[in-house]
Amino acid sequence: TVVSAEVFENARNPAYILHIDCGAELGILKSSAQITDLYEPDDLIDRQVVCVVNFPSKQIGHIQSQCLVTGFPQEDGSVVLIAPDQPVANGLRLS
């Protein structure tokens, strides 16, 4: 679940810095997400998202992105987030 979202001011491409609650085992992880075409930061708060957490962290500008937020890229370059259609506990694994 996204707990905070802010504009990534110095990103090469428009992006947000997200803090995502990934459950008790992983805690709050940070991610840079290029999802600015369809989403505003305030719309992302409390939204559940699907993240990949078994990739190595990646330095993106001044932040260390610790997980990858998943989405479907559209022909126009925008990204539609992948999310559960019912509320689930934070940190559950996809099966």
N, C-alpha and C positions, 0 to 999 in steps of 0.2 A: 504494500500500500504506500502510495506517495505521501510523505509527511511534509515535504517542502519542495518548492519549485521556484527557480529564479532564472532570469535571463543570464546566459553565459556571455558576458560583455565582450571579452577578448577572443571569442572563438572565431576561427577562419570562416566557418559556415554558421548561419544562425542556429543556435542550440539553447537548450535549457540545462541547468545543473539541477538534478533531482536527488533528493535524499529519500530512500525507499526502505521501509520496514520489511526486512526479509525474514522475520521470525526470530525466536529466542536463540537459535543456534548461530545465526549469522549476524543478527543485529541490524543496524541502520547502515546501508551501503550507499555510496555516491555513484552517480552515473551522469555522463554527458549524453543528451538525447537530441537529435536533430528532428524535432517534431513540431516546429514552430508554425508551420503552415496551417495546421488544423486545430491546434490547442493553444490556449492561453495558460500562463502559470496557475492562476486561481482555479481553473477548470480541472487541473491535475491533482489538487490536494484531495486526499481521501480516496483517490481512484486506485483500484487494484490493477496491477500490470503483471505481465509475465516476463521474468528476467532470466538470463543465462548467468550463472554464478561460478561455473567451473572453468572459465577462461582466466588467464593471467590478467592482473590489473594493467591498465594502459594509461600512460601519461598523455593527457590531452590538454594542451595549453598549461595553465597553472594548476589543474586539478588531476587527481589520480582517479580515473574511472574504474570502479570496482566491480561493476556488473554491466551487462548489455540488456537494455530494454528492447523487447521484440515488437516488431510491427510489420505490416505489409506495405512495401513501397508501391506507390501508384505511378501511372504513366507520366503524370505532371510533376513528379518528384516529391510529392507529399507522402507522409507515412501515416497509416492508420494503425493505432496501437492494438495489440492482442491482449485480451482481458477475459477473465472468466465471466460467464453470463449469470452466475449466482455468487453471492459472497462466499469466500473460502478463508480459512485461517492463513495468516501470513507465514511464509516459509515452506508451504507444502511443495512437494516435488511433483513435477508433471509426469504422468505415467500413460 
